[in-house]
Amino acid sequence: MLRAGAVKGLSIGYKTIKEQWDATRKVRLLKEVKLYEVSVVTFPANELATVEAVSGVNNDKSDEGAVLEALRDIRQSKDLAAASRELRSDLAAKRGRAA
C-alpha cells in the first residue's frame, strides 16, 4: 500500500520525558520522548508526518498493479470489503497459493 501511494501518513505513540513551553509561539517543545510505536496510517494527525520513500527486499511490481486496481475499485464506490477480498485473492494467486 505504501508503494502504491494508498497510505503515506505516520502516527507515533510516545511518552514525554522532557518538554518546554514556548510562550512566544504558544507551542510545547518536546525535548526528549520515549518512543513506543510508529504506525503507517491513512490520515495522520500531523499532515507533515509522511513517508517520503519506500524500499525493501520484496519489490514485486506485479503486486503493485493489483493494489492500484483495487484502489480504483474503491474510489468508484465499490464495496471496500469486496475489493479487499478480491485483492487478497489476486495477490495469493499470483504468488501461487490459495487465498
N, C-alpha and C positions, 0 to 999 in steps of 0.2 A: 504494500500500500504506500510505503514511503517512496519507492522508486517510481510509482505511477503518479505521485503527487496528490493522492487522495487525502492523506493526512500529513501534516508537517509541523503541527504545534507541539510544544513541550510543556509539561507540568512537573513541578518538583514538590516533594514533601520534605520539610526541614524543620529543625528546632533552632530558634535564635539563641546564640551563646553570648555575643556582644553586639550591641547596637548603639546608635547615636541619633538624636533628633536634630535635624537641620531646620531651625526655626525660620530662616530666610526663605527656603524653598518649600517649607512645610511638608517634609518627607522624612521617613525613617530610613536611616542608612544602616544596612546590615554589614557589620564589620567581621563577624565570624558566625558561621552556622554549622550545624551538624546535618549533613545530607542523608536522608533516609531512602528516597526513591526519585527516579526520573522516569516519566512516562510520556509516550507519544500520544497526543490527543488531537481531536478534530478542532476543538475550539479552546485555545489556551486563554487563561485569564489575562495574561500579558501578550498582546498581539505581536510583540517583538521577539518572543520566545519561540523560535522556529528552528527546524532542522535545515541546514544550508546545503549539505551534501550527504550522499548515501554511498557506502562502499561495502564490500563483503566478498566472501568466497563464492556464494551462490548467486551469480548474475545471469540467471536463466531468462533470456529475453522472451522466450515463448510464453512464460507466465505473465509477463507484462501485458501482452495483448489480451489475455483472458481477463485480467484485472481491469484494464481500460474498457473492455466491452461490458463488464458488469457495472462499472461506474456509469456508462452511457445508459444502461437499462434503468438504473436507479434514478438518474436525472430525468428520465422520461416517465417518471411516476410509476415504474414497475414496483411491485411488492418487494420490499427490502429483504424479507426472509427468503423469498423465492430466488431472488438474484444471488443471495449469499449461498444458497444450496447449489444453484447451478455453477457458480464459480468454484466451490469446493469440488464438485463432481468433475468439472472440466480439468482442474489442476491435477486431481488424482488420476484421471485417465491419461493425461499427458505424461505423468510420472510412472504409469504402468501399475497402478494399484487401485483397489476398489475404494469408492467414496464412503 
